[in-house]
């Protein structure tokens, strides 16, 4: 997966043996409105879990990534949001092909963001379309619980 910096790539081999959270959302600076795809809460979770063999990856969704004439503009828009929100987790981009492969919730009336958790052995163990309910003390508690379950299962192996 190419990252929005336009220079780096993330290979599946880099993620082997890790719990991976994919967060599909528009990651664009316009229109910019809360809750920003819950990226602030995801950033908090990234800081909390990155030392537990967990990788959180944002996936910017924009059809413009498929067009050579508009890809740079779409990348710039995503970078502006990343800078505005001060996000440190890696963010790749998708023209919709990866999302279709995993199952685009919009095709059955669902919405983005889409959250996909992949176990260290490569199985999809969690698929959630839409926003999570926010726990005042733990933020994305339901997602964190899934991650913790995977970390515990992986530590037993």
PEQUI-V966663 format. One record per backbone hydrogen bond with DSSP energy under -1.0 kcal/mol. NH is the residue of the N-H (numbers start at 0). CO is the residue of the C=O. E is the energy in kcal/mol with one decimal. If there is no record, write none. Layout:
nh	co	e
NH	CO	E
NH	CO	E
This chain:
nh	co	e
2	7	-2.7
3	90	-2.6
5	2	-2.1
9	0	-3.2
13	10	-1.3
14	11	-1.2
16	119	-1.3
17	14	-2.0
18	52	-2.1
19	117	-2.5
20	54	-2.8
21	115	-3.3
22	56	-2.5
23	113	-2.9
24	58	-2.2
35	32	-1.9
37	34	-2.4
38	35	-1.3
41	37	-1.8
42	38	-2.6
43	39	-1.8
44	40	-2.2
45	41	-2.5
46	42	-2.3
47	43	-1.6
48	44	-2.3
49	45	-2.0
51	48	-2.3
54	18	-3.0
56	20	-3.1
57	89	-2.6
58	22	-3.3
59	91	-3.1
60	24	-2.6
61	93	-1.8
64	61	-1.8
65	62	-1.8
66	63	-1.1
69	66	-1.6
70	66	-1.6
73	69	-2.1
74	70	-2.5
75	71	-2.5
76	72	-2.1
77	73	-2.0
78	74	-2.7
79	75	-2.2
80	76	-1.5
81	77	-2.4
82	78	-2.7
83	79	-2.7
84	80	-2.8
86	81	-2.1
91	57	-2.8
92	1	-1.8
93	59	-2.7
99	95	-2.3
100	96	-1.8
101	97	-1.9
102	98	-1.7
106	103	-1.6
107	104	-1.3
108	105	-1.2
109	104	-3.1
113	23	-2.0
114	127	-2.8
115	21	-2.5
116	125	-2.3
117	19	-3.2
118	122	-3.2
121	118	-2.4
124	116	-2.7
125	116	-1.3
127	114	-2.6
129	112	-3.5
134	138	-3.0
138	134	-2.5
140	138	-2.0
143	139	-2.8
144	140	-2.8
145	141	-1.4
146	142	-2.2
147	143	-3.0
148	144	-2.1
149	145	-1.9
150	146	-2.6
151	147	-2.7
152	148	-2.3
153	149	-2.4
154	150	-1.9
